[in-house]
Amino acid sequence: MKLALDYKIIDKPKIAKPFLKWAGGKTQLLGQFDGFFPEELKENKIEKYFEPFIGSGAVFFHILQDYSIKKSFINDSNEELIHVYQVIKNDVNNLIETLKKIKEHYFNLSESKRPDYYYQVRKDYNKNKSNNKIYSKTWILKAAQLIFLNKTCFNGLFRINNKGEFNVPFGKYRNPKILDKENLIAVSLLLQNVIIEAKDFTVIRNKVDKDSFVYFDPPYRPISPTSNFTSYTKDNFSERDQLRLAKLFKELDKTGAKLMLSNSDPNNGNHNGNFFETIYKGFNIYRVNAKRMINCDASKRGHIKELVITNY
């Protein structure tokens, strides 16, 4: 597979940052997270970094650019998301050109016509499912469409229904940043030596060792019966999956690896407040301040607590 990085880069590349908006993204928490990272990471003693729920990758980008890591592995069960990472890694120039055409077409439309274009792109995106096993030019268009939809949809959500269809409505932004060429190039450069997979999070089980640091950022357990309105894959991350993850956490702890996990704080609501204290008994559980950005009612957006769980 040929990588084409034709765009000239002067001096060192721009710092890579998340190329998608993402509900639950960790950019706002990076300053706090630095204080929770293991000392071995800060002392350059960690050789491998794993992030099996990559999402928009805020923590991944931060760690690879601020700390010394020899090997890194990112994964997500959301195949459509992983396709975008793979396209950026392997064919960023063609992705940029495709996004450029989409951007130009969009901004040449009157504001009244833009919703129609958005919904047409969404329809095409859902119709043309990319092949997970064979890399093709279809992936480039799909990746560009997903980035466009993410930048122009309501609140930058990635939400799909049980048929696997993206179903977020139009966002009505006046000047969305559909194409960030410099950042896409920076991300592509950073991904060149990264192993990227689209599998269940347990894929890392036999790869992690004592020289590894693993950060888990799974779909959060809802803090109330009505808060689980977002699905990132056609199969929701269920209570059973939370228990499977806790089991893997305990298994990997025995390898000597350093482990860190984020999740919702049940004490924000009335939904089984000791759930994580029970399934992660014996590990360190901390609370950090976060800001709820996604809510259809703007008055309910604000500061909440989230959990950080570590084995060190």
C-alpha positions, 0 to 999 in steps of 0.5 A: 500500500503506497503512502503519498505524503506529497504536501511539503512540511516545513520544519517539524510537523504541526502537533497532531490532535483529534481530527473528529469531534467526539462525545466523551473525548478526553482533550479537556482532561489531559491536564488532569490525566498527566497526574494520573499516568504511571511514573514509568511512563514519565521516566521513559520505561514504558515501551508499548502503549495500548488504547483498545477504545481509541475514539477520537484519540485525544489521550493517544495523540498526547502520549505519543507526542509528549512521552517516549513510546517504542510501539503503540497499538490502537483498536476500536470495535467501530469499524467505520472509525478505524477505516478513517484512521487507516485511510489517514495513515495510508492515503492522506493526500487522496483523503485531503483532495476528496474532502476539499471537493466536499468542502467546496461543494458545501460552501458553494451552496446557499444555507437553505440548501446545505441540509439537503446536501448533508442528508444526501451525503448521510444517505450515501454513507449509509448505503455504501458500506466499506469492506473491512478486509480489502483496502479500496478507494471506497474507503477514501470516500467513506472516510471523507464522508464520515469526517464531513458528517462529523463536522456538520452534524448535531453536536459532532456525535457519532451515533448509529442505529441497530442497523449500523446506520449513521443517524445524527441530524444536521447541525446548522453550523455557519462555518464548520472546519470540514478540512484541516489539511495540516492536522491530517498530515500531522496525524498521518505522520504520527500513525506510520508506526502504529498498529491499527485494528478493528476488533473487540477490546480483548484483542490486546490480551496476549500482547500486553506485558510488563513493559506496557501501559494500557488506557481503557476509555470504553463507552461509558455506563449510563448514569441514569436510565435515560442517559444512554442515547448514543451508540458508537456501534450497532451493538451497544456496550452493555453491562455484560461488556463492562464486566468483561472489561473488568475481567480483562483488567484483572487478567492484565494486572497479573502481567505487571502492565500499568493500567488506567481506565475511565468511566462514568461516576454512578454517584452523578445519578442514582444508578447503582452507585457502587457498581465500579467499586465492586467490579474493580475492588482492590484497585485505585479509584479516583474522581476527576472533574469533567464537563458534560458537552452533549445534551439536547437541553443546554441547561443540563450541560455542565460539570460532572465527575468521572472515574479514573481507575488504575492498578498502580 
